[in-house]
Amino acid sequence: MTIQYHGLSYQYLNQGTRVADESDGNKSVVSLDDNSASVLTDFTRVRPFTITPTATIGETNHKMIACGVRLLFVTQNDQNLLGLIT
């Protein structure tokens, strides 16, 4: 049986947009009133991983498991950021 998923909406980022938050946001409990930066992954402390846009969902899932992450940056061959997958 094949499960179908719906795509999420997306937002374009301006060229040069930084993708690292420099604040320390490691909280174990959050509420709807907390600042969103408090739950971001700090890429100055956690290595970001990339994947190509031609990778299959299965390959993407395998890489996430192998790297111990739940998010990959999707990049072109020239390392331009196309988006992310979680």
N, C-alpha and C positions, 0 to 999 in steps of 0.2 A: 504494500500500500504506500503510495506517495503522498507525503504531507506537503501542502502548499502554504507558503508564508507570504504575507503582504509586505511590501517595501515600506520603509520609513521615509518621512519627508527629509529633505536635506537643505542646507544653507551654504551658499558660496562664501568663501573667505577671500579677503583681499590679498594680493600678492605681498609677501613679506610678513604675513600674520604669524606671530609666535605661537608655538604649540606646547610650550612648557610654562608651568606655573611655578613661581619661585617661593611661594609660601608653603609652610608646613601644614598639610591638611589631613593628617592621619587621625581621624576620630572613629571610634567603633560604633557610636550611636549618633544618629542625626535626626533632626526634625524638619518639618516643612518650613520653619522659620530660619534655619541655618543658611549661611552664605554658601552658594554653590561651589565656590573655590575650596571649601572645606572637604569636599569629597572627590576632588580631581586627583588623578594620578600625577605625581611630581616626576617629570621626566629628567630632572636633574639628579634624581636618586634611583629611578627605575629605568632600565634600558628600554627604549622603544624599538619595536620590530616592524619590519615592512613586508609587504607581499605584492606581487604584480597583479594587475587587473585581469589577467588571463587565468589566474589560479582558480581551480574549482572550489566549491564550498567544502568538499571533503578534504582537499589539500589545505585549505585555510584552517579548518578545524584541527587537523593534525598538527599544523605549525603552532597554533595557539597552545595546544596541549604540550607539545615538545618544548616550547619556550616558557611555559607557565604563565601565560598572559591571557587576558580576555578581550584584548583590542589589538588590531593590527592597522598600521597606516598603509593605505593602498597608494603605491607610487609608480610612476612611469620609469622607463629605463634610465632617464636622466635624473631620477630621484625627485622630480616635481611631485608634490602631493596632489593626489586626485581625490582622496577621501579617506574614510576609515570604516572598518567593519568590526562589529562587536558580537 
